Amino acid sequence: MDALTRLHRSLGGGGDEEEDLPEDSILGDTEDLCSLSQLQRSYAFAACLVAGLALMILSFIVFARPIKFAVMFTFGNMLAVGSTAFVMGAQKQLRMMFDPVRLYATAIYVGCVVLALIFALWIHDKLLTLIAIVCEICALFWYSLSYIPFARRMVFDLMVKLCDTEL
């Protein structure tokens, strides 16, 4: 029995008898599945992040072709966001993405990813694709700010001060 399970049982008032962990628990279903060491996880995180950033940067070279641009940028963006799954685990990342604090930013981000692909692959409109990509970046930025205490409030106040037309 590992230390985290003992701590959970001691805080919860459970006895020393062996209880099965629930199947939807992170400890119950992913502890034995992932055989990557911490160093391997760090390498995988770095590789996905660098590959994602490279795809996003290289996508601007093919901006004149909206299909290639949207596909490269969107997959690069998803690789960069998904790279953190190697650090914290996929289930925990999804739980944190759909936390009530981040729910709107996540929904807008996913919606903009879908819209960017639709605008590029079916509609073939460069302007709509670019607008969806800009909205995708803004939603990802707002989502990222939710991890920093009071960052959203500071950015909101700053934007109000910068955009306020009354003197």
Z-matrix of the N, CA and C atoms (Angstrom, degrees):
N
C 1 1.451
C 2 1.528 1 107.39
N 3 1.327 2 116.48 1 129.23
C 4 1.446 3 118.94 2 -177.04
C 5 1.531 4 111.98 3 -81.27
N 6 1.306 5 115.78 4 169.93
C 7 1.463 6 121.93 5 -174.39
C 8 1.520 7 111.66 6 -66.15
N 9 1.334 8 117.94 7 -35.95
C 10 1.453 9 120.68 8 -179.21
C 11 1.524 10 111.22 9 -66.52
N 12 1.320 11 117.34 10 -39.29
C 13 1.460 12 121.08 11 177.78
C 14 1.523 13 110.37 12 -66.58
N 15 1.343 14 117.39 13 -42.00
C 16 1.474 15 120.23 14 177.64
C 17 1.515 16 110.95 15 -62.26
N 18 1.333 17 117.25 16 -41.31
C 19 1.455 18 120.76 17 179.07
C 20 1.518 19 110.35 18 -64.36
N 21 1.327 20 117.41 19 -43.18
C 22 1.463 21 121.57 20 179.25
C 23 1.533 22 110.56 21 -60.74
N 24 1.309 23 116.25 22 -43.91
C 25 1.467 24 119.65 23 -179.52
C 26 1.522 25 111.97 24 -69.10
N 27 1.316 26 117.44 25 -37.29
C 28 1.468 27 118.72 26 -179.55
C 29 1.521 28 110.96 27 -70.44
N 30 1.320 29 117.84 28 -35.96
C 31 1.460 30 120.27 29 177.99
C 32 1.518 31 111.94 30 -74.41
N 33 1.320 32 116.22 31 -32.35
C 34 1.453 33 120.98 32 -179.31
C 35 1.517 34 113.38 33 -84.68
N 36 1.304 35 118.98 34 -5.70
C 37 1.448 36 122.49 35 179.06
C 38 1.507 37 113.74 36 81.88
N 39 1.315 38 117.99 37 12.52
C 40 1.458 39 121.42 38 179.70
C 41 1.512 40 111.19 39 -73.88
N 42 1.299 41 116.30 40 155.58
C 43 1.453 42 121.36 41 179.87
C 44 1.512 43 111.91 42 -83.24
N 45 1.323 44 115.83 43 -169.11
C 46 1.456 45 121.36 44 -179.02
C 47 1.523 46 112.94 45 -86.24
N 48 1.366 47 116.90 46 -5.34
C 49 1.457 48 117.77 47 -178.68
C 50 1.521 49 109.78 48 -67.54
N 51 1.306 50 114.32 49 150.59
C 52 1.466 51 121.33 50 -175.53
C 53 1.520 52 109.01 51 -78.34
N 54 1.346 53 117.28 52 116.43
C 55 1.455 54 122.40 53 177.32
C 56 1.516 55 108.36 54 -110.04
N 57 1.333 56 115.57 55 146.37
C 58 1.458 57 119.30 56 176.56
C 59 1.521 58 108.25 57 -79.03
N 60 1.318 59 115.26 58 138.46
C 61 1.452 60 119.72 59 176.54
C 62 1.520 61 108.63 60 -77.00
N 63 1.330 62 118.19 61 147.10
C 64 1.457 63 119.30 62 177.75
C 65 1.524 64 111.09 63 -61.56
N 66 1.338 65 115.62 64 150.49
C 67 1.458 66 119.36 65 -175.78
C 68 1.524 67 112.44 66 -66.94
N 69 1.356 68 117.10 67 -28.58
C 70 1.460 69 118.48 68 -178.39
C 71 1.521 70 111.94 69 -87.19
N 72 1.310 71 117.83 70 3.71
C 73 1.453 72 121.37 71 177.72
C 74 1.516 73 110.30 72 -77.71
N 75 1.306 74 115.80 73 144.33
C 76 1.472 75 119.39 74 179.24
C 77 1.517 76 109.68 75 -63.16
N 78 1.324 77 117.10 76 -40.20
C 79 1.460 78 119.65 77 179.91
C 80 1.522 79 111.07 78 -66.55
N 81 1.333 80 116.28 79 -32.66
C 82 1.451 81 119.45 80 -174.79
C 83 1.511 82 115.12 81 -75.85
N 84 1.327 83 118.34 82 -35.96
C 85 1.457 84 117.23 83 -171.10
C 86 1.521 85 115.97 84 -116.22
N 87 1.302 86 119.20 85 -10.61
C 88 1.457 87 117.66 86 -178.35
C 89 1.518 88 113.51 87 -118.02
N 90 1.306 89 117.54 88 -8.66
C 91 1.457 90 119.52 89 -176.62
C 92 1.524 91 111.47 90 -62.59
N 93 1.321 92 116.72 91 -42.87
C 94 1.452 93 120.13 92 -177.39
C 95 1.532 94 113.21 93 -89.72
N 96 1.339 95 117.18 94 -15.21
C 97 1.452 96 119.47 95 -176.06
C 98 1.521 97 113.03 96 -76.93
N 99 1.301 98 117.21 97 -35.26
C 100 1.456 99 120.21 98 -175.56
C 101 1.519 100 109.42 99 -92.27
N 102 1.311 101 115.22 100 117.44
C 103 1.454 102 118.82 101 -177.82
C 104 1.525 103 111.69 102 -105.94
N 105 1.333 104 117.15 103 14.45
C 106 1.458 105 120.41 104 179.37
C 107 1.525 106 110.39 105 -81.18
N 108 1.306 107 115.52 106 138.07
C 109 1.464 108 119.52 107 175.17
C 110 1.524 109 108.65 108 -76.76
N 111 1.318 110 116.51 109 170.80
C 112 1.458 111 120.77 110 179.50
C 113 1.536 112 110.81 111 -62.57
N 114 1.312 113 117.32 112 -37.86
C 115 1.458 114 120.92 113 178.05
C 116 1.527 115 111.32 114 -66.25
N 117 1.334 116 116.84 115 -42.01
C 118 1.461 117 120.38 116 178.12
C 119 1.529 118 111.11 117 -64.68
N 120 1.332 119 116.31 118 -38.43
C 121 1.467 120 120.34 119 176.59
C 122 1.521 121 110.44 120 -62.37
N 123 1.328 122 116.54 121 -41.03
C 124 1.466 123 120.69 122 179.32
C 125 1.527 124 110.63 123 -64.27
N 126 1.320 125 116.95 124 -41.90
C 127 1.459 126 120.93 125 177.78
C 128 1.530 127 110.71 126 -64.13
N 129 1.320 128 117.71 127 -43.38
C 130 1.466 129 121.35 128 179.74
C 131 1.528 130 110.48 129 -64.79
N 132 1.322 131 116.85 130 -41.36
C 133 1.465 132 121.20 131 176.50
C 134 1.522 133 110.49 132 -59.05
N 135 1.333 134 116.32 133 -49.71
C 136 1.467 135 120.70 134 -178.62
C 137 1.526 136 111.17 135 -63.29
N 138 1.324 137 116.98 136 -41.57
C 139 1.465 138 120.54 137 -179.16
C 140 1.529 139 111.25 138 -64.15
N 141 1.328 140 117.20 139 -45.41
C 142 1.468 141 120.06 140 179.11
C 143 1.524 142 111.20 141 -65.91
N 144 1.319 143 116.76 142 -40.83
C 145 1.455 144 120.18 143 -179.84
C 146 1.530 145 110.88 144 -64.69
N 147 1.312 146 117.51 145 -46.32
C 148 1.466 147 121.10 146 179.71
C 149 1.529 148 110.46 147 -65.39
N 150 1.320 149 118.00 148 -42.74
C 151 1.463 150 120.86 149 178.49
C 152 1.529 151 110.74 150 -62.93
N 153 1.316 152 116.85 151 -41.82
C 154 1.461 153 120.46 152 178.50
C 155 1.518 154 112.27 153 -64.39
N 156 1.323 155 116.72 154 -45.42
C 157 1.464 156 120.25 155 178.61
C 158 1.526 157 111.10 156 -64.85
N 159 1.329 158 116.55 157 -38.37
C 160 1.468 159 120.14 158 178.21
C 161 1.528 160 110.86 159 -63.98
N 162 1.329 161 117.33 160 -43.25
C 163 1.464 162 120.33 161 178.04
C 164 1.522 163 111.15 162 -62.91
N 165 1.342 164 116.89 163 -40.59
C 166 1.462 165 119.52 164 179.14
C 167 1.528 166 111.51 165 -64.39
N 168 1.316 167 117.10 166 -42.63
C 169 1.462 168 120.54 167 -179.66
C 170 1.528 169 110.61 168 -69.33
N 171 1.324 170 117.10 169 -44.60
C 172 1.465 171 120.58 170 -179.95
C 173 1.522 172 112.69 171 -66.69
N 174 1.320 173 117.41 172 -23.23
C 175 1.460 174 119.73 173 -179.30
C 176 1.524 175 111.76 174 -64.94
N 177 1.334 176 117.53 175 -27.40
C 178 1.460 177 119.33 176 -179.86
C 179 1.522 178 112.30 177 -70.60
N 180 1.326 179 117.27 178 -18.14
C 181 1.467 180 120.54 179 176.06
C 182 1.529 181 110.03 180 -68.05
N 183 1.311 182 116.62 181 -34.13
C 184 1.464 183 121.13 182 -177.92
C 185 1.529 184 111.89 183 -104.53
N 186 1.341 185 116.50 184 29.43
C 187 1.465 186 119.52 185 -177.68
C 188 1.523 187 112.84 186 -60.55
N 189 1.301 188 118.01 187 -30.10
C 190 1.467 189 121.43 188 -179.39
C 191 1.525 190 111.47 189 -63.99
N 192 1.296 191 117.02 190 -20.57
C 193 1.465 192 121.18 191 177.59
C 194 1.530 193 107.73 192 -108.57
N 195 1.322 194 118.04 193 99.31
C 196 1.464 195 121.09 194 -170.93
C 197 1.526 196 114.67 195 -61.37
N 198 1.303 197 117.69 196 -30.42
C 199 1.465 198 119.59 197 -179.61
C 200 1.524 199 110.11 198 -66.93
N 201 1.325 200 116.13 199 -51.97
C 202 1.462 201 119.66 200 -179.83
C 203 1.522 202 111.08 201 -63.85
N 204 1.325 203 116.40 202 -40.63
C 205 1.457 204 120.35 203 -179.69
C 206 1.520 205 111.06 204 -60.67
N 207 1.325 206 116.86 205 -52.80
C 208 1.462 207 120.23 206 -175.81
C 209 1.522 208 111.83 207 -63.72
N 210 1.308 209 116.60 208 -41.36
C 211 1.464 210 119.74 209 -179.33
C 212 1.524 211 110.72 210 -66.01
N 213 1.334 212 116.97 211 -47.18
C 214 1.470 213 119.58 212 -179.23
C 215 1.525 214 111.27 213 -65.03
N 216 1.329 215 117.14 214 -45.64
C 217 1.459 216 120.12 215 -177.46
C 218 1.521 217 111.12 216 -65.66
N 219 1.325 218 116.68 217 -44.85
C 220 1.461 219 120.29 218 -177.08
C 221 1.519 220 111.48 219 -67.10
N 222 1.327 221 117.72 220 -43.61
C 223 1.461 222 118.75 221 178.49
C 224 1.521 223 111.81 222 -68.51
N 225 1.320 224 116.93 223 -34.50
C 226 1.458 225 120.03 224 174.29
C 227 1.518 226 111.46 225 -63.60
N 228 1.321 227 115.82 226 -41.55
C 229 1.457 228 120.82 227 178.54
C 230 1.524 229 111.01 228 -64.92
N 231 1.325 230 116.66 229 -43.18
C 232 1.463 231 119.78 230 179.17
C 233 1.525 232 111.59 231 -67.04
N 234 1.330 233 117.85 232 -35.80
C 235 1.466 234 121.10 233 175.72
C 236 1.526 235 110.82 234 -63.38
N 237 1.326 236 116.13 235 -43.47
C 238 1.460 237 119.91 236 -179.43
C 239 1.531 238 111.14 237 -65.35
N 240 1.319 239 116.87 238 -43.38
C 241 1.474 240 120.16 239 178.55
C 242 1.531 241 110.26 240 -68.37
N 243 1.331 242 116.50 241 -41.23
C 244 1.465 243 120.47 242 -178.62
C 245 1.519 244 114.14 243 -72.06
N 246 1.314 245 117.23 244 -14.04
C 247 1.464 246 119.46 245 -179.39
C 248 1.521 247 112.29 246 -63.08
N 249 1.325 248 116.64 247 -28.27
C 250 1.467 249 118.77 248 -179.85
C 251 1.527 250 112.24 249 -70.08
N 252 1.327 251 117.52 250 -13.26
C 253 1.469 252 119.73 251 176.34
C 254 1.523 253 110.97 252 -63.76
N 255 1.329 254 117.25 253 -27.85
C 256 1.463 255 119.81 254 177.03
C 257 1.521 256 111.47 255 -70.94
N 258 1.312 257 116.80 256 -27.31
C 259 1.461 258 120.08 257 -178.51
C 260 1.520 259 111.41 258 -82.17
N 261 1.340 260 116.91 259 -46.55
C 262 1.459 261 119.72 260 -173.64
C 263 1.513 262 114.67 261 -111.81
N 264 1.294 263 118.30 262 -12.28
C 265 1.453 264 121.20 263 -177.87
C 266 1.520 265 110.54 264 100.08
N 267 1.317 266 116.21 265 147.13
C 268 1.463 267 121.36 266 -174.77
C 269 1.519 268 112.55 267 -67.40
N 270 1.329 269 117.12 268 -42.84
C 271 1.465 270 119.35 269 -178.53
C 272 1.520 271 111.52 270 -64.52
N 273 1.301 272 117.11 271 -43.23
C 274 1.463 273 120.04 272 -179.93
C 275 1.526 274 110.27 273 -66.09
N 276 1.327 275 117.16 274 -39.05
C 277 1.458 276 119.74 275 178.54
C 278 1.522 277 110.69 276 -63.48
N 279 1.324 278 117.51 277 -44.43
C 280 1.465 279 120.04 278 178.50
C 281 1.522 280 111.27 279 -64.00
N 282 1.336 281 117.01 280 -40.61
C 283 1.459 282 119.97 281 176.99
C 284 1.523 283 111.10 282 -61.14
N 285 1.329 284 116.10 283 -41.00
C 286 1.460 285 119.53 284 -179.97
C 287 1.532 286 111.01 285 -71.83
N 288 1.322 287 118.17 286 -34.16
C 289 1.464 288 120.33 287 178.56
C 290 1.518 289 111.22 288 -66.06
N 291 1.327 290 117.33 289 -36.17
C 292 1.456 291 120.73 290 -177.92
C 293 1.524 292 112.41 291 -98.87
N 294 1.329 293 116.39 292 19.47
C 295 1.452 294 122.40 293 171.14
C 296 1.530 295 107.72 294 -64.20
N 297 1.337 296 118.87 295 144.96
C 298 1.467 297 119.92 296 -178.04
C 299 1.532 298 114.56 297 -53.93
N 300 1.325 299 117.65 298 -30.14
C 301 1.464 300 120.54 299 179.73
C 302 1.527 301 110.83 300 -68.20
N 303 1.322 302 117.67 301 -33.66
C 304 1.464 303 122.39 302 -174.73
C 305 1.528 304 113.47 303 -106.78
N 306 1.309 305 117.63 304 1.66
C 307 1.460 306 121.22 305 -172.22
C 308 1.527 307 112.61 306 -59.89
N 309 1.321 308 117.89 307 -46.56
C 310 1.464 309 120.50 308 -178.10
C 311 1.524 310 111.55 309 -66.05
N 312 1.326 311 116.36 310 -43.75
C 313 1.466 312 119.45 311 179.45
C 314 1.525 313 110.72 312 -64.00
N 315 1.331 314 117.00 313 -39.83
C 316 1.464 315 120.74 314 178.19
C 317 1.524 316 110.95 315 -65.02
N 318 1.328 317 116.61 316 -44.40
C 319 1.465 318 120.30 317 -179.69
C 320 1.527 319 110.92 318 -63.57
N 321 1.325 320 117.17 319 -42.00
C 322 1.463 321 120.18 320 178.90
C 323 1.523 322 110.02 321 -66.74
N 324 1.326 323 117.27 322 -40.67
C 325 1.460 324 120.86 323 179.11
C 326 1.530 325 110.68 324 -61.45
N 327 1.314 326 117.49 325 -50.16
C 328 1.467 327 121.21 326 -179.22
C 329 1.530 328 110.20 327 -63.67
N 330 1.332 329 116.36 328 -41.02
C 331 1.465 330 119.89 329 177.73
C 332 1.519 331 111.98 330 -61.96
N 333 1.328 332 117.23 331 -41.19
C 334 1.470 333 120.70 332 179.46
C 335 1.525 334 111.70 333 -69.35
N 336 1.325 335 117.10 334 -33.83
C 337 1.467 336 119.88 335 175.28
C 338 1.527 337 109.44 336 -62.48
N 339 1.317 338 116.45 337 -46.13
C 340 1.465 339 120.74 338 179.78
C 341 1.530 340 110.41 339 -64.68
N 342 1.336 341 116.72 340 -44.60
C 343 1.461 342 120.15 341 179.61
C 344 1.527 343 112.14 342 -62.65
N 345 1.317 344 117.18 343 -40.98
C 346 1.466 345 120.16 344 179.37
C 347 1.525 346 110.54 345 -60.89
N 348 1.316 347 116.23 346 -42.11
C 349 1.466 348 118.99 347 178.74
C 350 1.525 349 111.80 348 -68.64
N 351 1.333 350 116.75 349 -38.04
C 352 1.476 351 119.77 350 177.97
C 353 1.521 352 110.33 351 -65.51
N 354 1.345 353 116.66 352 -46.64
C 355 1.459 354 119.93 353 -179.67
C 356 1.523 355 111.76 354 -62.30
N 357 1.307 356 117.18 355 -34.23
C 358 1.463 357 120.07 356 -178.38
C 359 1.519 358 112.26 357 -82.35
N 360 1.337 359 117.13 358 -44.25
C 361 1.460 360 120.04 359 -172.12
C 362 1.523 361 113.89 360 -84.50
N 363 1.340 362 118.58 361 -33.65
C 364 1.454 363 119.88 362 -176.45
C 365 1.518 364 112.82 363 -107.84
N 366 1.326 365 117.72 364 -41.44
C 367 1.457 366 120.32 365 -175.05
C 368 1.529 367 111.41 366 -89.37
N 369 1.313 368 117.92 367 -28.69
C 370 1.473 369 123.72 368 179.82
C 371 1.533 370 111.89 369 58.93
N 372 1.328 371 116.36 370 45.18
C 373 1.459 372 121.26 371 179.70
C 374 1.521 373 109.52 372 -112.81
N 375 1.333 374 116.39 373 117.37
C 376 1.459 375 121.34 374 -177.53
C 377 1.523 376 112.06 375 -66.25
N 378 1.322 377 116.88 376 -41.97
C 379 1.463 378 120.32 377 -176.83
C 380 1.532 379 111.67 378 -65.92
N 381 1.335 380 116.37 379 -46.46
C 382 1.470 381 119.18 380 178.86
C 383 1.531 382 111.01 381 -64.95
N 384 1.315 383 116.43 382 -36.62
C 385 1.465 384 120.14 383 177.26
C 386 1.522 385 110.26 384 -63.22
N 387 1.321 386 116.64 385 -44.83
C 388 1.466 387 120.60 386 179.20
C 389 1.522 388 111.49 387 -63.78
N 390 1.327 389 117.40 388 -41.02
C 391 1.466 390 120.53 389 178.25
C 392 1.525 391 110.23 390 -62.84
N 393 1.329 392 117.25 391 -43.04
C 394 1.469 393 120.57 392 178.92
C 395 1.528 394 111.19 393 -64.36
N 396 1.334 395 117.38 394 -37.77
C 397 1.462 396 121.39 395 179.16
C 398 1.524 397 110.20 396 -67.18
N 399 1.339 398 117.58 397 -42.09
C 400 1.472 399 120.80 398 178.01
C 401 1.530 400 110.10 399 -63.15
N 402 1.326 401 116.96 400 -43.37
C 403 1.475 402 120.36 401 177.11
C 404 1.528 403 110.94 402 -63.51
N 405 1.321 404 116.97 403 -37.26
C 406 1.465 405 122.05 404 177.14
C 407 1.531 406 110.93 405 -62.08
N 408 1.319 407 116.62 406 -43.71
C 409 1.465 408 120.77 407 179.08
C 410 1.525 409 110.48 408 -65.92
N 411 1.332 410 116.92 409 -42.61
C 412 1.467 411 120.46 410 179.34
C 413 1.533 412 111.19 411 -63.78
N 414 1.321 413 116.50 412 -42.15
C 415 1.470 414 119.91 413 178.83
C 416 1.524 415 110.90 414 -65.21
N 417 1.329 416 117.02 415 -38.38
C 418 1.463 417 120.19 416 177.85
C 419 1.527 418 110.97 417 -67.55
N 420 1.323 419 116.95 418 -38.18
C 421 1.463 420 121.45 419 176.44
C 422 1.529 421 110.74 420 -63.21
N 423 1.339 422 116.99 421 -45.20
C 424 1.466 423 121.16 422 179.52
C 425 1.531 424 110.63 423 -65.31
N 426 1.319 425 116.48 424 -38.97
C 427 1.469 426 121.50 425 175.97
C 428 1.525 427 110.47 426 -61.85
N 429 1.328 428 117.11 427 -44.66
C 430 1.470 429 120.85 428 -179.57
C 431 1.528 430 111.59 429 -64.36
N 432 1.316 431 116.94 430 -34.82
C 433 1.469 432 120.18 431 179.29
C 434 1.527 433 112.28 432 -65.14
N 435 1.328 434 117.07 433 -22.94
C 436 1.468 435 119.81 434 -178.32
C 437 1.525 436 112.45 435 -67.69
N 438 1.323 437 117.78 436 -16.36
C 439 1.453 438 121.22 437 178.54
C 440 1.523 439 112.39 438 -85.77
N 441 1.320 440 118.33 439 -11.50
C 442 1.457 441 122.60 440 -179.78
C 443 1.523 442 107.59 441 -105.36
N 444 1.328 443 118.31 442 122.67
C 445 1.470 444 120.26 443 -178.10
C 446 1.532 445 111.70 444 -57.26
N 447 1.309 446 115.93 445 130.70
C 448 1.462 447 125.73 446 176.22
C 449 1.533 448 113.63 447 64.61
N 450 1.318 449 119.95 448 8.49
C 451 1.465 450 121.51 449 -178.17
C 452 1.519 451 111.32 450 -68.80
N 453 1.322 452 117.44 451 -41.77
C 454 1.456 453 119.77 452 179.48
C 455 1.525 454 110.71 453 -61.77
N 456 1.315 455 116.34 454 -42.68
C 457 1.464 456 120.47 455 179.98
C 458 1.526 457 111.14 456 -63.68
N 459 1.323 458 117.13 457 -41.63
C 460 1.463 459 120.63 458 179.14
C 461 1.526 460 111.25 459 -64.55
N 462 1.317 461 117.90 460 -44.16
C 463 1.463 462 121.15 461 179.47
C 464 1.527 463 109.90 462 -65.47
N 465 1.315 464 117.06 463 -41.18
C 466 1.459 465 120.85 464 178.25
C 467 1.527 466 110.44 465 -61.32
N 468 1.332 467 117.64 466 -47.87
C 469 1.467 468 121.18 467 179.06
C 470 1.526 469 111.44 468 -62.68
N 471 1.326 470 116.89 469 -39.71
C 472 1.461 471 121.04 470 178.35
C 473 1.525 472 111.01 471 -63.22
N 474 1.323 473 116.86 472 -43.62
C 475 1.463 474 120.06 473 179.82
C 476 1.528 475 111.08 474 -66.07
N 477 1.327 476 117.86 475 -36.76
C 478 1.464 477 120.67 476 177.09
C 479 1.524 478 109.83 477 -63.77
N 480 1.327 479 117.00 478 -43.15
C 481 1.462 480 120.51 479 179.52
C 482 1.522 481 111.92 480 -67.14
N 483 1.326 482 117.72 481 -39.33
C 484 1.459 483 120.56 482 -179.66
C 485 1.519 484 112.26 483 -72.13
N 486 1.304 485 117.06 484 -34.73
C 487 1.454 486 120.73 485 -175.53
C 488 1.522 487 113.36 486 -95.57
N 489 1.317 488 118.70 487 -3.44
C 490 1.450 489 122.40 488 -179.36
C 491 1.524 490 109.18 489 -71.28
N 492 1.326 491 116.14 490 125.49
C 493 1.454 492 120.39 491 -178.07
C 494 1.505 493 113.34 492 -93.95
N 495 1.324 494 117.89 493 -10.93
C 496 1.467 495 120.75 494 179.35
C 497 1.513 496 109.36 495 -83.63
N 498 1.303 497 116.26 496 137.91
C 499 1.461 498 120.72 497 179.86
C 500 1.470 499 111.31 498 -99.82
